[in-house]
Amino acid sequence: VFSDEMEDRTLVTLKDVPQRLIEAVILIEDERFFKHKGVDPIGIARAAIKDIFAMKIVQGGSTLTQQLVKNYFLHSKKTIARKVNEALLAMILERRHTKSEILEAYLNEKYLGQRGRSSVMGVGEASKLYFAKNVDQLTLGECAQLAGMIRSPSEYSPFRNKEKARARRDFVLDRMYSENLI
């Protein structure tokens, strides 16, 4: 009856999601989301330079659209072939769908933690897990917390590591402040 992948998800529409959460996610995950066509050469170059200076991978260059494509259609194994397919599919997706449709799908598809054996997928279900409320009731701090968790839900989980979760939330809030979003 069930697949091996147990997932909990509460679908939300973009109008249900607080504007602060949308702004935080775009700022932290794909600052140039509204400026590219699925692949962001500037973002890729910036990430490559940071990775070279750190002598390890410290920043990704994938756009929200590329992340969505990977989650929906591709495997997560890091290969050149997958990255090429991801880029091509992201450009096709951007031609066929609006930015709002892509963003809504991304916010519903993103993995944001575990509840027992079930994966918590999307901001709707994550807001229930972490804050016991619907996504449209989130405060600014809670929006920043969810946006910050996207990078690594287990590392930044407030249930597992309160200090790291708080520091990541504060980082998101600082970025939002510096960009005059709050």
N, C-alpha and C positions, 0 to 999 in steps of 0.2 A: 504494500500500500504506500509506503514512504520510501523515498530515496535514502541513500546513505547520508546525505547532507541534510541535517535538521536545521531549519532556519525559522526564526521568528521575525516577522516584518509587519509593520503597520504602514500602509501606503498613505502618503500625504500628497496634496497638490501644492504647487508653488505658492498659491495664495494663503495656504495654511502655515507656511514657514515664516517665522519672523524675519523681517528685513535685515536685522542685525546678524542673524545666523547666516543668511545668504552672503552678506558682505564679508563676514569673517571667513567663511569657507573659501570664497573667491580670493580674498587677500592672502590667505595662508597657503592655499593649494594651487592657485593658478591666477596670479595677479593680472595677467594679460588676457583672461578668458574672452572678453568682449572684443579683443583686437586681433585675434588669430583665427585661422580657418581649420582648426583641429590639431595642428602641429605648430609649435612656437619656436622658430629658429633662435630667437633671442634668449628664450628660456633654456634651451638646450645648450647654447654657448655659455651662458652664465653658470649653469650647473657643471659643465665640463671644466671651466676655469676653477671653480671652487673645489671640485674633486681633484684636479691636478695639484693645486696648492696644498691640499690636505693629504695627498698621496693615498687616498682611499675614496670610496663613494660616500659622500656626505649629503648630496642633494640630487634629487631627480629632476629630469627635464620634461617629464610627461605632463600633458595638459589634462584637465578634467575629462575632456572627450576621450583622450587616449586611455585614461584609467577606466572609464566606463566601458570602452571597447574591450579592454583586457578582461574585465570582470564578467562581461556578458558572453563574449565569443571566444576568448583565447585562454590558454593556460598561463600560469604565473611563472613558469620556468624562464629565467632570463637568458634569451638567445638573441642573436642578431636577426634571425628570420622572424621571430615573434615581434621584435621591435619594428621591423619594416612593415609587417602585416598590420600591426597596431596603428602605425602612422597612416597607412593607406586607408584602412577602415575608418579611422577618425576623420580623415578628409571627406570620405564619402558620406559619413554620418552628418557632418556639418553642412553638406550640400542639401541633404534631404530633410533635415530637421532644424527647428529654430533653436537659438541659444537657450530659451526658456524650457523647451522640451528636453534638451540635453541636461540642463541643470536639474530639473525635476527628477529625471531618471537617475542621475548620479546620486542625488540626496536620498533616494529610495533604495539604491543598490549597494551603497557603501557599507562594508563590514565595520561594525563599531563595538565589538566585544562578544562575550560569551555569557549565556545564562544556562548554567549546567552544561549539557551536551549540545544545546542549540546555539547557533550563531545569531547574534543580534544584527539585523540588517536594516540600514537606513536610519535617518534622524528621527522618524516617528517612533520607532520601537526603542531606540536608544534613549529618547527623552523619558519614556516610561520606565526603563530600567534604572537609569542613573538619578532621575529627579522625581519619579512617580507622578508625572503630569504629561499632558498632551503637549506636542511641540509648539502649538500656538500660545502656550502659557509660559514659555521659557523667559527667564530674565537675561539681561545682557551678559552677566557672568556665566550663566549656564550655556548660552549660545557660544561664548568664547571657549568654554570647556569642550563642548562637542566638536567644534571646528578644530581645536588643537589635538583632539584624540585621533583624528583621521590618519595622521602620519603613522601612529603605532598604538592601536587601541589597548593592547595589553600593557604596554609600558606606561601609558598615561591614564590608565584606569584609576579613578578615585577610590575604588574598592581595593586595589592592589598596592598602590603607591601614592598616598595623599600628597606627599611633598612634590613629587615629579608632576602630578596632575595639577597642583596649584601653580607650580612654576610655569608649566606649559600654558595654562589659562592666562596667567599674568603676561606671558610673552605675547599671546594673541591680543590681549587688551592693549598692551603697549604699542603694538603695530597698528591697531585700529586707531589709537590716539594719534600716533605720529602721522597717519594718513588722513587725519581730520574726519574720521568716520564716527568718532565719539568725542 
